[in-house]
Amino acid sequence: MMKIILHAPNPVMPFCEPARELRIQNEPLWLRQRDLLAPYVTHERELKQGERLQPIREPTIVYRDNLFFDKDYIEAFMEQAVRGKKPVRAAFRAEDPAFREHALPLSTSYTPAGSLYLADLWYYPNGPVADVQPLVIDLEAREIGYYHIPTYMADKSGDLVFQVPLRALLAIDSWAHIFIADTVFGQFARGARFEKRLNSDLAFKMKIIGKAIYEGRQVLECSELVKVGKNCVIDPSAVIHGPTIIGDNVTINAGAVIDNSIIGSHVNVSQGCQVMLSVVGDGAFLPFRASLFMTTIMEGSMVAQNTCLQMCVIGKRTFIGAGSTWTDYNLIPAPIRARDGNGRLGISNRPVLGGCVGHNCRIGSGMIVYPARTIESDVVLAASKERRVIERDVTFEESDHHHLKFSELHQVLYHKHERGVSESW
């Protein structure tokens, strides 16, 4: 079977990088796509923007490279598509709760078709043709609560919930979709699939309980749920609850708490850190008492002591100063707006949502960032009397390094070609 990859035309802001290069579940999106489709294909071809496709006469999968999907979705899609022996295109029902609540807001990639929305994933049994039928795969959403707050802080009730799919397909058009992919369609979905299997598979349940008894641990702490890589150093007083994956050469110090998270390789988690429902990239450093809740930190980044990040996405090789706070809730319960794939502000459909920092940023200590604000790649923000509270998006042109002494020492990695900025070392 052949695989044809279509390029998504727009970079995802504020990263200034296409979706395929960004890490989802601590893995480059293009690599994740390749691995999940590997059982079905033998060769591939990438089709650049505007390039015409030559005739093909063999079974073919076609998809756009900004799509995030998991194993459960792609297995269901391929099974039904191959069995049907007709050209099909992935589709969602408009009323599917996981799609309606989390995938559709801020998106620019789906094509409306009556009561359906079409995604950029096709299967052709005899090569691409013009006429295809929609193939709807139920995402099997489950409502899972994640906050209970006083009713005076909520517009309808005190319960905040996610519609968590057991099968996931999502177009990455906005930074908010990275949050959805990593947290809702990633960490929450992994936990939901574990609970489903635990309730339906008696042998699996007995295996988990037996392992916990043998190791003298609580069920959520046993090695069936907490996967630890090679050469790791974990303090006995650290608390780690699964399902959690920890990479190689990781150090976790005293008093750290890790719950249902992915920790990459070569990561240092210092004393008293809190990491919950989060994804921490390779080579990241969390000094003492750093706190992450439903947050993604990409590779090589550092979040300094006493900093709190909730429902945020932080790019690679970025430094966040000590004592900074990313807020996630409007004091007056107005809808939170975020940037869509075209750079326009739209309703995020999230009652709580943190902010996003691009790649290669340097953020000073003591910053306060309002909900859903973004800081573009290569930006330096120095805390000052004039700018300690970030109440709007910050672009590269507004970076403090343009006005600071020794600004030539700041490496500009993501704007040197697009905006004519010379490379600095």
C-alpha positions in Angstrom: 0.0 0.0 0.0 1.2 3.5 -0.8 1.1 6.5 1.5 0.9 10.1 0.2 1.6 13.0 2.6 0.1 16.4 1.9 1.7 19.4 3.5 -0.3 21.8 5.7 0.4 25.3 4.3 0.4 27.4 7.5 2.9 27.3 10.4 1.3 27.0 13.8 1.8 30.2 15.8 3.4 31.2 18.0 5.9 28.5 17.2 6.6 29.7 13.6 6.9 26.1 12.6 4.6 23.6 10.8 2.5 21.2 12.8 4.5 18.2 11.5 7.6 19.4 13.3 6.0 19.9 16.7 6.0 17.3 19.4 2.8 15.6 20.4 2.9 13.1 23.2 6.7 13.8 23.3 7.2 12.7 19.7 7.5 14.7 16.5 4.1 14.6 14.8 5.6 13.3 11.5 7.3 10.4 13.3 4.1 9.5 15.1 2.1 9.4 11.9 4.8 7.3 10.2 4.9 4.8 13.1 1.1 4.4 13.4 0.7 3.9 9.6 3.7 1.6 9.2 1.7 -1.7 9.5 -0.3 -0.7 6.4 2.1 0.9 4.0 5.3 -0.2 2.1 6.3 3.1 0.4 5.4 6.7 0.5 5.6 10.0 -1.3 5.3 13.6 -0.1 3.2 16.0 -2.2 4.2 19.6 -1.8 1.7 22.5 -2.0 0.5 23.0 -5.6 2.2 19.8 -6.9 0.0 17.6 -9.1 -0.4 13.9 -8.2 0.4 11.4 -10.9 -2.0 8.5 -11.6 -1.7 5.6 -9.1 -3.2 2.2 -9.5 -2.8 0.6 -6.1 -4.3 0.9 -2.6 -3.4 4.3 -1.2 -3.7 6.3 2.0 -3.6 10.0 1.7 -3.4 12.4 4.7 -2.4 15.9 5.6 0.6 16.2 7.8 -1.1 18.3 10.5 -3.3 15.4 11.6 -2.9 13.9 15.0 -4.4 10.4 15.4 -3.9 7.5 17.7 -3.7 3.7 17.2 -7.3 3.0 18.1 -8.7 5.5 15.5 -6.4 4.4 12.7 -7.1 0.7 13.3 -10.9 1.4 13.2 -10.6 3.6 10.1 -8.5 1.1 8.1 -10.6 -1.9 9.1 -13.8 -0.3 7.9 -12.2 1.3 4.8 -10.5 -1.9 3.6 -13.6 -4.0 4.2 -15.8 -1.5 2.3 -13.6 -1.6 -0.8 -14.7 1.9 -1.8 -12.9 5.3 -1.7 -13.6 7.0 1.6 -12.7 10.1 3.5 -12.6 10.4 7.3 -15.6 12.3 8.7 -17.1 13.4 12.0 -20.7 13.9 12.9 -21.3 17.5 14.0 -22.9 16.2 17.2 -20.0 14.0 18.2 -19.2 15.5 21.6 -15.4 15.1 21.5 -15.2 16.7 18.0 -17.8 19.4 18.8 -16.2 20.5 22.1 -12.5 20.1 21.4 -11.6 19.6 17.7 -13.9 22.0 15.9 -13.2 25.2 17.8 -10.4 27.3 16.3 -10.0 24.8 13.5 -9.5 25.7 9.8 -8.9 22.2 8.3 -12.3 20.6 8.3 -14.7 20.8 5.3 -18.4 21.1 6.2 -20.7 18.6 4.4 -24.2 18.8 5.6 -24.3 17.3 9.1 -20.7 16.1 8.7 -17.3 17.6 8.8 -14.7 16.0 6.5 -11.0 15.6 7.6 -8.0 15.3 5.4 -7.6 11.6 5.6 -8.5 9.4 2.6 -8.3 5.7 1.6 -8.4 4.6 -2.0 -8.6 0.9 -2.9 -7.3 1.5 -6.4 -5.5 4.8 -6.3 -6.9 8.4 -5.8 -10.2 9.3 -7.6 -12.5 12.3 -7.4 -15.6 10.6 -6.0 -15.3 9.5 -2.3 -17.8 8.7 0.4 -17.5 9.9 4.0 -16.5 7.4 6.6 -17.6 8.3 10.1 -15.7 6.7 12.9 -17.3 7.2 16.3 -14.8 8.7 18.7 -16.5 7.0 21.6 -16.3 10.0 23.8 -16.7 9.8 27.6 -17.5 12.7 29.9 -14.7 13.1 32.5 -14.6 15.8 35.1 -11.4 17.6 35.8 -12.4 20.6 38.1 -15.1 21.2 40.6 -15.2 24.9 41.5 -17.7 27.1 43.4 -20.9 27.7 41.5 -20.4 31.5 41.6 -17.3 31.0 39.4 -19.1 29.0 36.7 -21.8 30.0 34.3 -23.9 26.8 34.7 -22.5 24.5 37.3 -19.4 23.9 39.4 -18.3 20.9 37.3 -15.9 21.4 34.4 -15.6 18.4 32.1 -13.8 17.1 29.1 -15.3 14.9 26.4 -12.6 12.3 26.2 -12.4 10.1 23.1 -11.2 6.5 23.2 -10.3 7.1 19.5 -8.6 10.3 18.5 -8.3 12.3 15.3 -7.5 16.0 15.4 -6.2 18.6 13.0 -3.4 20.7 14.6 -4.3 24.2 13.4 -3.8 26.2 16.6 -1.5 26.0 19.7 -4.7 25.2 21.6 -5.0 21.9 19.6 -1.6 20.8 20.9 -3.1 21.2 24.4 -6.1 19.2 23.4 -4.0 16.5 21.7 -1.6 16.1 24.6 -4.0 16.5 27.5 -7.6 15.6 26.5 -6.9 13.2 23.5 -3.7 12.0 25.1 -3.3 11.8 28.8 -7.0 11.7 29.7 -7.7 9.3 26.8 -4.9 7.0 27.9 -6.4 6.9 31.4 -9.9 6.3 30.1 -8.8 3.4 27.9 -7.0 1.9 31.0 -10.2 2.2 33.1 -12.3 0.6 30.3 -9.9 -2.4 30.0 -9.7 -2.7 33.8 -13.5 -2.9 34.0 -14.0 -5.3 31.1 -10.9 -7.6 31.2 -10.8 -9.7 34.4 -7.4 -11.2 33.6 -5.9 -7.8 33.1 -7.3 -6.6 36.4 -5.9 -9.6 38.2 -2.5 -9.0 36.6 -2.4 -5.4 37.8 -3.5 -6.4 41.4 -1.0 -9.3 41.5 1.8 -7.1 40.4 0.9 -4.5 43.0 0.8 -7.1 45.8 4.1 -8.7 44.6 5.9 -5.3 44.7 4.2 -4.1 47.9 2.8 -1.0 46.2 -0.5 0.7 45.6 -2.1 -0.3 42.4 -1.4 3.1 40.7 2.3 2.9 41.7 3.1 -0.6 40.4 5.4 -1.2 37.5 2.5 -2.2 35.2 1.3 1.4 35.3 4.5 3.3 35.9 7.0 2.5 33.1 10.5 3.6 33.9 13.4 3.7 31.4 17.1 2.9 31.9 19.6 4.6 34.3 16.9 6.5 36.2 17.5 7.9 39.7 14.2 8.2 41.7 14.1 9.3 45.3 12.1 6.9 47.5 10.0 9.9 48.8 8.8 10.8 45.3 5.2 9.9 44.5 4.5 8.6 41.0 1.1 7.4 40.0 0.2 5.8 36.6 -0.4 5.5 33.9 2.9 7.3 33.6 5.8 6.8 31.2 9.4 7.9 32.2 12.2 7.9 29.7 15.9 7.0 30.1 18.5 8.9 32.3 15.8 10.7 34.4 16.4 12.1 37.8 13.4 12.6 40.1 14.3 14.1 43.5 12.7 14.1 47.0 9.1 15.1 47.4 8.2 15.3 43.7 4.7 14.2 42.7 4.0 12.9 39.2 0.6 11.8 38.2 -0.6 10.4 34.8 2.2 12.1 32.8 4.9 11.5 30.2 8.4 12.3 31.2 11.0 12.3 28.4 14.6 11.2 28.6 17.4 13.1 30.3 14.9 15.1 32.4 15.6 16.5 35.8 12.7 16.9 38.2 13.9 18.6 41.4 12.6 18.6 44.9 8.9 19.3 45.5 7.9 19.6 41.9 4.3 18.8 40.9 3.7 17.3 37.4 0.1 16.3 36.8 -1.5 15.2 33.5 1.4 16.8 31.7 4.0 16.0 29.0 7.6 16.9 29.7 10.0 16.8 26.7 13.5 15.3 26.5 16.2 17.3 28.3 13.8 19.5 30.2 14.7 20.8 33.7 12.3 21.5 36.5 14.0 23.1 39.5 12.5 22.9 42.9 8.8 23.5 43.4 7.9 24.0 39.8 4.3 23.1 39.1 2.8 21.7 35.9 -0.9 20.9 35.5 -2.2 19.7 32.1 0.8 21.4 30.5 3.1 20.5 27.6 6.8 21.4 27.8 8.8 20.5 24.7 12.4 19.4 24.6 15.3 21.3 26.2 13.1 23.8 28.1 13.4 24.9 31.7 10.7 26.1 34.1 12.4 27.7 37.1 11.5 27.4 40.8 8.1 28.4 42.1 6.6 28.9 38.7 3.1 27.6 38.0 1.8 26.5 34.6 -1.7 25.4 34.1 -3.1 24.2 30.7 -0.2 25.7 28.9 2.1 24.8 26.0 5.7 25.7 26.1 8.0 25.3 23.0 11.5 23.9 22.8 14.7 25.4 24.3 12.7 28.0 26.2 13.4 29.4 29.7 10.6 30.4 32.0 11.8 32.5 35.0 11.2 31.9 38.7 8.0 32.8 40.4 6.0 33.3 37.1 2.3 32.4 36.8 0.2 31.6 33.7 -3.4 32.3 34.7 -6.1 30.2 33.1 -9.4 31.8 34.1 -11.2 35.1 33.4 -12.3 36.8 36.6 -15.4 37.9 34.9 -16.7 34.7 33.2 -16.4 36.0 29.6 -15.5 33.5 26.9 -11.8 32.9 26.5 -10.6 33.7 22.9 -7.5 32.2 21.3 -5.8 32.4 17.8 -7.1 30.0 15.2 -5.1 28.6 12.2 -5.4 31.8 10.3 -4.2 34.0 13.2 -7.7 35.4 14.0 -9.1 35.4 17.5 -12.0 33.0 18.0 -13.9 31.4 20.9 -11.8 28.6 22.3 -14.8 26.8 23.9 -12.7 26.4 27.1 -13.8 27.9 30.4 -10.2 27.6 31.6 -7.2 27.8 29.3 -3.6 28.8 30.0 -1.2 30.4 27.5 1.5 29.4 25.0 5.2 30.3 24.6 7.0 29.5 21.4 10.5 28.1 20.8 13.8 29.6 21.9 12.2 32.2 24.3 13.6 33.8 27.4 11.0 34.9 29.9 12.1 36.8 33.0 11.1 36.1 36.6 7.8 37.2 38.2 5.7 37.4 35.1 1.9 37.1 35.2 0.3 36.0 31.9 -3.4 36.3 31.2 -5.4 33.4 29.8 -4.7 32.2 26.2 -2.0 34.8 25.5 0.8 33.8 23.3 4.5 34.7 23.1 6.1 34.2 19.8 9.3 32.2 19.2 12.7 34.0 19.7 11.2 36.5 22.1 13.0 37.9 25.2 10.8 39.4 27.9 12.6 41.1 30.8 10.5 41.8 33.9 10.2 45.6 34.5 7.9 48.2 35.9 6.5 48.7 32.4 6.0 45.0 31.6 5.4 42.5 34.2 1.8 41.6 33.4 1.2 40.2 29.9 -2.3 41.1 28.9 -2.0 40.6 25.1 -0.1 38.5 22.6 3.6 39.3 22.3 5.2 39.2 18.8 8.9 38.9 17.8 9.0 42.6 16.9 8.1 43.4 20.5 10.9 41.3 22.0 12.9 43.2 24.6 16.2 42.0 23.1 15.8 44.5 20.3 16.4 47.3 22.9 18.8 45.6 25.4 22.5 45.9 25.6 24.4 43.0 24.1 21.3 42.0 22.1 23.5 40.5 19.5 24.2 37.6 21.9 20.6 36.4 21.6 20.4 33.6 19.0 17.5 34.2 16.7 16.5 30.8 15.3 13.0 31.1 13.9 12.8 34.5 12.3 16.2 34.9 10.6 14.8 33.8 7.2 11.2 34.9 7.3 11.8 38.5 8.4 15.3 39.2 7.2 16.9 38.9 10.7 20.6 37.9 10.5 21.8 35.0 12.6 23.4 36.0 15.8 25.8 33.9 18.0 
